[in-house]
Amino acid sequence: MNKKLRKFVSLLFVGFALLLVACTGDTTDTSQVATATDGTALVDSGTLYLKVNPEIAINYDDNGKVTSIVGENDDGQEIVDLYPDYIGKDSGLVVKDLIALIGDAGYFIEEIERKKKKIVIELESGSALPDDRFLEVMAASAQAAVQEYKLNSNVVVDGETYITLEDAKKIAFEH
């Protein structure tokens, strides 16, 4: 009886994992994704959002070097306009520099909104990570800027992780 229950739970988990993978679908913009000879997508870049209000998109390559930054709102564009020499710099350095510019512009002053500003680092869905510690390094860079410039802010990292169907099956059969 115990074996049957175990098989049933395993099959139920695999079915759930398959359903989860099928329901998430592929939201990648294929117009900007390279394709391998076998037709699979090769994402070799990504976008990191720095959200404080201002909001700024940081586009990077497969090595984590910045290729462009874009103000996602008017305040973000004002900050971007102050930072002309970002191309080719490490993403972590650009995050730190942008936080400094945002601070210099007065966006972290608590009296304006009567509450502590939150710095959110968010990875765009479908973005490639240059390495496994990329988001951790971005958070550390942001925290270093908060400490260095004596800002009264919290750093929050919000990224999405998707697993492949093969990984879902492996996890299901291991349990």
C-alpha positions in Angstrom: 0.0 0.0 0.0 2.8 2.4 0.8 4.5 1.8 -2.6 1.2 2.6 -4.4 0.7 5.7 -2.4 4.2 6.8 -3.1 3.8 6.2 -6.9 0.5 8.1 -6.9 2.0 11.1 -5.1 5.0 11.1 -7.5 2.8 10.9 -10.5 0.6 13.6 -9.1 3.7 15.8 -8.5 4.9 15.2 -12.1 1.5 16.0 -13.5 1.4 19.2 -11.4 4.9 20.1 -12.6 3.9 19.5 -16.2 0.8 21.6 -15.8 2.7 24.4 -14.2 5.3 24.4 -17.0 2.6 24.3 -19.6 0.5 27.1 -18.0 3.4 29.5 -17.7 4.0 29.5 -21.5 6.8 31.3 -23.2 6.6 35.0 -22.7 10.0 35.7 -24.3 10.0 38.3 -27.1 11.5 36.2 -29.8 12.2 39.1 -32.0 15.2 39.9 -29.8 16.4 36.4 -29.1 19.0 34.6 -31.1 18.2 31.0 -32.3 20.5 28.0 -32.3 20.7 25.7 -35.3 18.3 23.3 -33.6 15.7 26.0 -33.2 16.1 26.6 -29.4 16.3 30.1 -28.1 19.6 31.4 -26.9 19.1 34.4 -24.6 22.4 36.0 -24.0 21.3 39.3 -22.5 18.9 40.7 -20.0 17.2 43.6 -18.4 17.4 44.6 -14.8 15.0 47.2 -13.4 16.1 49.6 -10.7 12.9 50.9 -9.1 12.9 53.7 -6.5 10.9 56.3 -8.4 12.8 57.0 -10.5 12.6 53.8 -12.4 15.4 52.7 -14.8 15.9 49.7 -17.0 19.5 48.5 -17.2 20.2 46.3 -20.3 23.2 44.0 -20.1 25.1 41.5 -22.2 26.1 37.9 -21.4 29.1 39.1 -19.4 26.9 41.5 -17.3 28.3 44.6 -19.0 25.8 47.4 -19.6 24.6 48.0 -23.2 22.0 50.6 -22.5 20.0 52.3 -19.7 16.5 53.7 -20.2 14.4 55.8 -18.0 11.1 54.1 -17.4 9.4 57.3 -16.2 10.3 61.0 -16.5 12.3 61.0 -13.2 14.2 57.9 -14.5 15.0 59.6 -17.7 16.3 62.7 -15.9 18.8 60.4 -14.0 19.7 58.6 -17.2 20.5 61.9 -18.8 23.0 62.6 -16.0 25.0 59.4 -16.7 26.4 59.4 -20.3 29.3 56.9 -19.8 27.7 53.7 -18.7 28.2 51.5 -21.8 30.6 48.6 -21.2 30.6 49.1 -17.4 29.8 46.2 -15.0 26.1 46.1 -14.1 26.9 46.3 -10.4 28.9 49.5 -10.8 26.1 51.0 -12.8 23.5 50.1 -10.2 25.7 51.7 -7.5 26.3 54.8 -9.7 22.6 55.2 -10.5 21.7 55.0 -6.8 24.2 57.7 -6.1 22.8 59.9 -8.8 19.2 59.2 -7.5 20.4 60.2 -4.0 22.2 63.3 -5.3 18.9 64.3 -7.0 17.1 64.2 -3.6 14.9 61.2 -4.2 15.9 59.5 -0.9 14.9 62.4 1.4 12.4 61.1 3.8 10.6 64.3 4.5 9.2 64.3 1.0 7.0 61.2 1.5 7.4 60.7 5.3 8.6 57.1 4.8 11.8 55.2 4.0 12.4 54.6 0.3 12.7 51.1 -0.9 15.2 50.2 -3.7 13.8 47.4 -5.8 15.9 45.4 -8.1 13.8 43.3 -10.5 14.9 41.0 -13.3 12.8 41.1 -16.4 11.2 37.8 -17.2 13.2 35.8 -19.8 16.4 37.6 -19.0 19.6 35.6 -19.0 21.8 35.7 -15.9 25.6 36.1 -16.6 26.3 33.8 -13.7 24.5 32.2 -10.8 25.3 35.0 -8.3 24.3 37.9 -10.6 21.3 39.0 -8.6 23.1 38.6 -5.3 26.0 40.8 -6.7 23.4 43.4 -7.8 21.9 43.4 -4.4 25.3 43.8 -2.7 26.2 46.7 -5.1 22.9 48.4 -4.2 23.5 47.8 -0.5 27.1 49.1 -0.8 25.7 52.3 -2.3 23.1 52.7 0.5 25.9 52.3 3.1 28.5 54.5 1.3 26.1 57.4 0.7 24.4 56.9 4.1 20.9 56.5 2.6 18.1 55.3 4.8 16.7 52.7 2.4 16.1 49.0 2.1 17.2 46.9 -0.9 14.7 44.3 -2.2 15.5 41.9 -5.0 12.6 40.5 -7.0 13.4 38.0 -9.7 11.7 35.1 -11.3 13.1 31.7 -11.7 11.7 29.2 -14.2 12.6 25.5 -14.3 12.7 23.3 -17.4 10.4 20.3 -17.9 13.4 18.0 -17.5 14.3 19.6 -14.1 10.6 19.3 -13.0 10.6 15.5 -13.8 14.0 15.0 -12.0 12.7 16.7 -8.9 9.5 14.7 -9.0 11.2 11.3 -9.3 13.8 12.2 -6.6 10.9 12.6 -4.1 
